[in-house]
Amino acid sequence: MDAAALAGDEASPANVITRWTYTVSQRYQHLLDKSTPHVLNRWIAVVVIALIYAVRVYFLQGFYIVSYGLGIYLLNLLIGFLSPQVDPEIHDLSDGPTLPTRGSDEFRPFVRRLPEFKFWYSITKAFCIAFLMTFFSAFDVPVFWPILLFYWLALFILTMRRQITHMIKYKYVPFSFGKQRYDGKKASSSDSTSLPRD
């Protein structure tokens, strides 16, 4: 292959689009990577996006089906965020690491089925997609919104009650507040072995 043919192949529209999408995806991933440690700022941005969406839906007085679908999706994400990666109800407890059930058990940090970053990212994408859907009248299906709201609230209460019952049954808390701290009390003399002094 000569240089002119190679240069012509690189300048083809398919290759230009491929390189452009690769560059854009690299920059997008770089921005996501830089935002990872800024947890509070990311969640503030989600709240702002959610408020913008809510204001738009309020002023349009429509798109209740889109909002209902968004609410169901957010509830599904919340359950994944609050659930352990290895569910003790489904998996055999002898297969691998389990949640500590007693205070004397080894400390194991809570590992979520849906990590915080993916939870945030999925919520952000969901609100952005729902916001874009409000610009298309095909998604504005006429419904009686109080019924949808009542049904979503009932679903939320039943789902969260089941999740809280699961948390109580298997004794786990889905939030860890940093490294485990010890109160500094010394072990009693019956618990510790003493060495003879010279």
N, C-alpha and C positions, 0 to 999 in steps of 0.2 A: 504494500500500500504506500502510495506516495504522500507527501506532506499536504498537498492541495486537497486530496480526497479526504484525509484525516481532518483537516481544518473545516472542510465543507460538512463533514459528518457531525463535528462538534457544534456547528452553527445551525444545525437543523432545529426546527421548532420544538420537536419532542425533547431533545437534549437540553435546550434552553429552559423549557418549562420544568424539566426534572431538576436541573441545577438550581433554578429559582425556588422551587418548593423545598428542596433540601436545605437551602440557605435560610429560608423563612422558618422552617421547622427547627433548625439549629438555634436560631436566635430566640424563638419562642421557648424552647427547652432551657436555654440559658437564663431567660427571665424567670421561668418557674423555679429553676435551681437557686437563683439569687433570692427569691421570695420565701424559700423554705424556712429559714430561721426567724422570720418576722411574723410570728403567729398572731399577735394582737392586731397588727396592721392588716393582715389578710382577712381576719374575721370582721374588722371594721369595714373593709371594702365590701364584703358580702352583705353586711347589714345595709350599707348604702345602696347596693344593687337591688336588694329585696325591697327597700323603701321606694325606690324609683319604679319598680314593677308594680307595687301595691298602689301607688299614686296613679299610675297609668290605667290600671284596671278600674280603679275607683272613678276616674273621670270618664272613661269610656263606657262604664256601666255595662260591661259585657265580658266575654272570654272566661266565663265561670268554669267551663269544662276544662280549659287549659289550666286554670288555677287549681281545680280539683285534682287533675292528673299530676300537677307539680307537687301538691300536698301529699299524695299517695307515694310518689317517688321519694320525697324528703323523709317520710315516715320509714320507708324501706331502708334508706341510708342510715337513719338514726338507729334502727335496730342493729344493723351491721356494725355501727360504731360502738354500741353498748355491749355487743356480744363478744365472748372470748373466741380466739382463733380456733382453739380446740374445744368444742362443746362437750362437756362431760356427760351430757344426756345422750349424745349420739355415739361417741367414741368409747371404746373399751378403755377403762381406766388403767389397765396394765400395759397398754400399748406404748405409752410415752409420757411426757411431762404433763402433769395435771395442775389444777389450781390448788394452792395450799388451803386446807380445810381447818387446821388448828393453828393456834398461835405459836406452837413449838415447831411447826413445819418450816422448811427452808423458804426463805423469801424468794419469790419469783415475781417479777414485774408482770402486770397485766398486759397481755398481747391481744390487741383487738383483731377481729376479723377484717374490719375496714380501718386502716390507719388514719390518723388525724389529717394528714396532708391530702390523701385521696378523698376523704370525707369532704374537706373544704373545696377541693377542686371539682368534685362531682356536683356539689351544691351550687357553686359559681356557674358551672356550665349549664345546669338546669335552669337557673334564673335567667341567664342570657338567652337560652333557646326559647323559654317561655315568653320573654320580652319580645324577641323577634317574631314569635307567632302572633302577637297582638297586632301586627301590621298587616295581617292577612285575614280578610273577612270570612274566609272558608272555615276558620277555627272558632268563629263566634257563633256557636250553636245555642239557640235559645233554650234555656232551662230555668227551672224555678230554683234559684241558688240557695234558699234556706234549707231545702231538702238535702242538697249536696253538703252544705256545711254541717248539718246535724249528723249525716251519715259519716262524714270524715271525723267529727269529734267522737262519735261512738266507736269508730274503728281505732282511733288514737288511744282512747281510754282502755279499751279491751286489750290492745296490743301492749301498751305500757304496763298494764296490770300483770299480764303474762310475763313480760320481761323482768319486772321487779320481783315477782314470785320466783323466777328462775335464779335471779341474783341472790335472793335470800336462801333458797334451797341449797345452792352450791357455794354460798358464802364468799362472794367476790364483789369487789367494787371496781367499776370500769374506769376509775380515775386514779392516777397515781400522782402524788404531789412531791415529786423529787425523790431523792435517796431516802431509804428507810433510816430513821434515827432511833437511837437507843437512849434510855433514860439514865444510864450511867450507874445504876444500882449494882453493887457488888453481889456476886453469888454467895449464897449462904455457905457456912462451913461444912454442912452435910453434903452439899453438891460438889464442892471442890476438894481436890486431893492436896494434902499438904505434904511438903517435903521436910524431912528431919533437918533441924539446924545443927551446925557444928558447935 
